[in-house]
Amino acid sequence: MNQPKINPYFVLAIGVIAVSTSAIFVKLANAPAPVIAFYRLFFTVLLMLPIFLWKHVNELKVITRRDWLFSAISGIFLALHFILWFESLNYTSVTSSTVLVTMQPVFAFVGTFFLFKEKIGIGAILSTCLALVGSIIISWGDFQVSGSALYGNFLAIISCMMITAYLLFGQTVLKRLSLIAYTFVVYSFSTITLFLYVVILNHPLGGYAGVDWIYFLLLAIIPTLLGHNLFNWSLKWVSTSTISVSILFEPVGAAILAYFILSETILYTQIIGGFIIITGIWLYSFGERKKKQQQVQLSEQSLG
């Protein structure tokens, strides 16, 4: 596989910053969680439609039955992720919810091992554990021992499982389709799922304030089109586990944004935890790059 022109780890960093805005926009919007999720994906699909029809619509002819199935499953998992996560923000803080949602390596390591037989080294496990410890420290001062907060935390954990499944199923399809074709198909399935969910629950699709529509649109542009598409692009060059560990930085960005925009307090435990998370991510990324360099060297030696 040819090397990308842009460093995939730099792309991951931009993606993490973009997705850090997601919880902020959700908190600011005055609408039910399923409605926010629906319009996030609906506007995303609309914005992608012109370029999809212009350059990528012919790819639909070569999509296999397996690709359709995996794309549908991936889209459903993405929809469930948004529903559960946005709902969790009604019960717990941005920091707590975001920390729990981004603790994906716990599920990603299991999924990649059983589904794709992907080998996981001791160094990757240790660096991920370090990042998870940082995530727990960040949330320690923010957790509330109450029924509502615990319920919100439970929703966030289930949401974390859903986004991990979305990445795992999407990884196999993306290797055979272009990024635009893949995301358009998956987001379309996700939009349909969210629409049916909103209709079943009888939530109103209109009647919201003008500023809420702006937040819906910003959710589509910044964390979705920019953030998630950058993650999808990175799947061509790095593993699902690497992306999951990188996303652990999202609570840091979300906590900072929540401090300035929502006036949420940043505790010393969150600062310490953020530093530990960054350290864990750096160690993991360094180990992955070193492993790939060794593989390239061994390949060159065998050819020589």
Residue pairs with C-beta under 8 A, 6 or more apart in sequence:
1 236
1 237
4 236
4 237
8 233
8 234
8 237
8 238
9 238
9 246
9 285
9 289
11 230
11 233
11 234
12 230
12 231
12 234
12 238
12 242
12 243
12 246
13 246
13 249
14 226
14 230
15 226
15 227
15 228
15 230
15 231
15 234
15 246
16 227
16 246
16 247
16 249
16 250
16 253
17 227
17 253
18 222
18 223
18 226
18 227
18 230
19 223
19 227
19 228
19 231
19 247
19 250
20 98
20 223
20 250
20 252
20 253
20 254
20 256
20 257
21 218
21 222
21 223
21 253
21 254
21 257
22 219
22 222
22 223
22 227
22 254
23 89
23 94
23 97
23 98
23 254
23 258
24 94
24 254
24 257
24 258
24 261
24 262
25 215
25 218
25 219
25 222
25 223
26 33
26 36
26 86
26 89
26 215
26 219
27 89
27 94
27 258
27 262
28 211
28 215
28 261
28 262
29 36
29 212
29 215
29 216
29 219
30 208
30 209
30 212
31 208
31 212
31 216
32 198
32 201
32 203
33 83
33 86
33 87
33 89
33 90
34 83
34 86
34 87
34 194
34 197
34 198
34 201
34 203
35 198
35 203
35 204
35 205
35 208
36 82
36 86
36 215
36 216
36 219
37 79
37 82
37 83
37 86
37 194
38 191
38 194
38 195
38 197
38 198
38 205
39 213
39 216
39 219
39 220
40 82
40 216
40 219
40 220
40 224
41 78
41 79
41 82
41 187
41 190
41 191
41 194
41 220
41 224
42 191
42 194
42 195
42 220
43 216
43 217
43 219
43 220
43 221
44 187
44 191
44 220
44 224
44 225
45 184
45 187
45 188
45 191
47 220
47 221
47 225
48 180
48 183
48 184
48 187
48 225
49 184
51 180
52 180
52 181
52 184
55 180
56 178
56 180
56 181
56 184
59 177
59 178
59 181
60 181
60 185
63 71
63 177
63 181
63 185
64 176
67 173
67 176
67 177
68 185
70 169
70 170
70 172
70 173
71 170
71 173
71 182
71 185
71 186
71 189
72 189
73 165
73 169
74 165
74 166
74 169
74 170
74 173
74 186
74 189
75 166
75 185
75 186
75 187
75 188
75 189
75 190
75 191
75 192
75 193
76 189
76 190
76 193
77 162
77 163
77 165
77 166
77 169
78 162
78 163
78 166
78 186
78 187
78 190
79 189
79 190
79 191
79 193
79 194
79 197
80 159
80 162
80 193
81 159
81 162
81 163
81 166
82 159
82 190
82 194
83 194
83 197
84 155
84 156
84 158
84 159
84 162
85 97
85 101
85 155
85 156
85 159
85 163
87 152
87 155
88 97
88 100
88 101
88 152
88 153
88 154
88 155
88 156
88 159
89 97
89 152
90 152
91 148
91 149
91 151
91 152
91 155
92 144
92 148
92 149
92 152
92 153
92 156
93 142
93 258
93 264
94 254
94 255
94 257
94 258
94 262
94 264
95 138
95 139
95 142
95 251
95 254
95 255
95 258
95 264
95 270
96 139
96 142
96 143
96 149
96 152
96 153
96 156
97 152
97 153
97 156
98 156
98 250
98 251
98 254
98 255
99 135
99 136
99 138
99 139
99 251
100 139
100 153
100 156
100 157
100 159
100 160
101 156
101 159
101 160
101 163
101 250
102 135
102 160
102 247
102 248
102 250
102 251
103 132
103 135
103 157
103 160
103 248
104 160
104 163
104 164
104 167
104 244
104 247
104 248
105 128
105 131
105 132
105 241
105 244
105 245
105 248
106 132
107 160
107 161
107 164
107 165
108 164
108 167
108 168
108 240
108 241
108 244
109 120
109 125
109 128
109 241
111 164
111 165
111 168
111 240
112 118
112 120
112 168
112 239
112 240
112 241
113 120
115 168
116 168
116 171
116 172
118 239
118 240
118 241
120 241
121 287
121 291
123 283
123 284
123 287
124 241
124 245
124 284
124 287
124 288
126 283
127 245
127 280
127 281
127 283
127 284
127 287
128 241
128 245
128 280
128 284
129 280
130 276
130 279
130 280
130 283
131 245
131 248
131 276
131 277
131 279
131 280
131 281
131 284
132 248
132 280
133 273
133 276
133 280
134 248
134 272
134 273
134 274
134 275
134 276
134 277
134 278
134 279
134 280
135 248
135 251
135 273
135 277
136 273
137 269
137 270
137 272
137 273
137 276
138 251
138 252
138 255
138 269
138 270
138 273
138 274
138 277
139 251
139 270
139 273
140 269
140 273
141 267
141 268
141 269
141 270
142 267
142 270
143 149
143 153
164 240
164 244
166 186
167 231
167 235
167 240
167 243
167 244
168 240
170 182
170 186
170 232
170 235
171 235
171 240
173 182
173 186
174 182
174 232
174 235
174 236
175 236
177 185
179 229
179 232
179 233
182 232
183 228
183 229
183 232
187 224
198 205
231 243
231 247
234 242
234 243
235 243
238 288
239 288
242 284
242 285
242 288
245 280
245 281
245 284
245 285
246 281
246 285
248 277
248 280
248 281
249 277
249 278
249 281
251 273
251 274
251 277
252 274
252 277
252 278
255 264
255 266
255 270
255 274
256 266
258 264
259 265
259 266
